[in-house]
Amino acid sequence: MVAIDASTADNGPVEFCAGFHGRLLTPAGAPGDVDDTGLATPGEAVGTRPGDVVLFHSLRPHRSGENRSAAMRRQLYLSYSAAAHGDLYDRY
């Protein structure tokens, strides 16, 4: 993720939930989403400044909170998925 704008507690920074990456695996080729009820712990918010880069594995549960500020919170997500898994662009 590349931060275009700063992210703060007010504008909903990306949050990461620790300890779930191995427990939420799905069968190969079967992507699965997890709703908030599946995560027993609150996420750890990561504040960023413009130009910051955050690297994380797709199996690391992540989410962003609501932007409750008047400021923008633009973030560029670059992802890769093998062609064997199909085109997931519309889903995500």
Secondary structure, 3 states (H helix, E strand, C coil): CEECCCECCCCCCEEECCCCCCCCCCCCCCCCCCCHHHCCCCCEEECECCCCECCCCCCCCEEECCCCCCCCCCEECCCCCCHHHCCCCCCC
